[in-house]
């Protein structure tokens, strides 16, 4: 980070690809953590998947809270580098670290204190599933601080254009998780069989190692975590980071909360329905996490070029990234629609679940392109410091999933599939709407700036 990668000059396509590929790799690694857990836990049965999936809502909610500091840091660091203002960059880094740690500690205490009530909210109707979910939640809560720090370090490195570093570090964490998941879940090599608790311990252990390596890399790049950095802490920067990060964090918290409500609705169809949604969403994450990777790369790229006032590169970068992301969305649509059951069978080898999972993936497959468009466009908005617009679009239409799901699932023709249609349909609307807003709010009003930049 001391020698930040320059994103404001050179070939745009090459720059974006070099920046995006490691970020995409990191995104897939993050997705792989959950998928590997689900693959091994699925061998225990649908009840175990339902338990881990239910507790997973709260780790998901935690990853939303991380965005308060992560998004603020990404935007602050990238724009400061574009301006070549390194004091501002340091203020963005150290104030975001302070916010991150405080939020993580508060959330950890909340999860442990109210673990029974939080799992009880879903009314799982099965004591075994309920107890497994609580046990899993307690373990991941204890390691929550590491789950908060790692995405923040990733965001800081990415904003500086050094996306290879978090990719390599997170790869190490994934390898650790792959090795210890089956060992701790099934009790191999003399270890006790811990079931879902073993899956949680493997994930937390990997996160601890990742944090440790991040800290070493952070220090090697010229930064410290000592008390001398207090000089960078100030109320104005904290407010700025929160102003940038809270809308996106609120969006994702609402997304998680709405998903909890829908999860409670799905629970009325039994553990197989819960397992289908949990595993299906992990499979669907192929396109979602890829688009998130492109969006994160675009945030850093747009942020640096916005700081340098290079509007031609901002809009060209957006177009290039949109084309790449759209290709992924189209590929995911084809994959989920035509190979859904085969993919789902890898995770849960139960005939009823495979059939239901195939239907879920076909319905969600229709929205993959639009979901990629939404996420990529949100990344461009974020790089410009406008986190409110994409957040509002997401909150409003994701919230509408609840009444639509209740309405459609009430018809015998739809049943449980009505829930899946509510998710897919609103994703399509969000993609179309956010793209339209970007055109009318950003592209059209800034045509003059683009021409002026080219003339220079």
C-alpha positions, 0 to 999 in steps of 0.5 A: 500500500505504501506504493499504491497501484496507479489506476488513473493512467494506462490502458483501461481494459488491462488495468481493470482486468489486472485489478479485477481478477484477484478481487474475483478470486477473493470473492470466490474464495469467500463464497467457497468457505460457505459452499465447502461448509455446506458440502460437508454439512450436507453429508450429515443431512438436511437438518444440519444444513437447516441449522447452519443456514439459519445461524448463517443469517446472523453471520450474514448480518454481521458481514453487512455491518462490516460495510460501515467501515469497509465501504467508507475505507474503500471510497476514502482510500481510493479517492485520497490516492487519486488526489495524492493526499496520503494524510487523508488516506491514513485517516481513512484507514485508521478511523475505519479500523476503529469503527470496525473493531467497535462494531464487531465487539458490540455485535459479538456481545449481542449475538452471544447474549441473545442467541436463543431468542435469535434462533427462536425467531425462526420457529424451526419446530425441531429441537435438534435443529434448534440446538445445532443452530445455537451451538453453531452461532455461539462458535462463529460469534466468538470469532466474529472480530476476525470476520470483521477485520478481514473484509476491511483489510481486503477493502483497503488493499483493493482500494490501493490497487493491491488486490493480489495481496488479499487474494493470496491471504484469503487463499491460505485461509480457504486451504485451512478451512478445506483441510479442517472441515472434514476433520472436525465435522466427522472426527478424522485422525483422532479428532472428535466428531463435532458435527456443525460445531466442527464446521464453525471451528474450522471456519473461525480457525481459518479466519484467525490465521487470515487476520494474522497474515493480514496484520503482518502484510499491513505492517510490511507495507509501511503501516503500524497498529500502535498507539501513535496512529491516534493522531489520525483519529478525528470525529470529522473522518469518522462521520465521513466514513459512516456517511459513506458506509452506513447506506450500503451497510443499512442496505445489506442489513435490511437485505439480511433482515428481509431474508430472515423474514422470508426464511421464517416463511420458508420454514413453514414448508419444513427442513427440506425447503430450508435446505433448498434455499440455503444451498441454492443461494450458495450455488447462485452466489457464483454470479453474485460474488463474481459481480461483487468482485467486479463491483469492488474493482470498479469502486476502486477504479472509479474512486481513484479516477474521480479523485484525479477528475478523469471522467473519460476513464470513469465512464469507459471503465464502467462500460468495460466492467458492465460488459464483463459482468453481463457475460457472467450473468448470462453464463450463470443463467444458462448454467442454473436453468439447464444444469441446476439439478445436477449441481444441487445434487453435489451438496445434498444427495436426497431426491426430494431436495434435488428436485426442489433445488433444481426448480429453485435454481431455474427460477433464480436463473432468470434474474442473474444478468439483472443482478449482475447489472445492479451490483456492478452499477452500485460499485460505480455509484460507490466509487463516486461517493454516492452510496445512497442511490443504490442502497435506496433501490435495493432496500425498497425492492428487496423489502417488497419481496416479503408481501409478494412472497406471501401473496404468491405462495398463498396460491396453490399453483405457486406454493413455495415457488411463489417465494422464489419468484418474488426474489427473482422478479424483484432482482430483475426490476432492481437491475433495470432501474439502477442502470436507468438511474446511472444513465440519467444521474451520472452519464448524461449530466457528465458528458461535458466533463468527459469531453473536457477530460479528453481535450486535456 
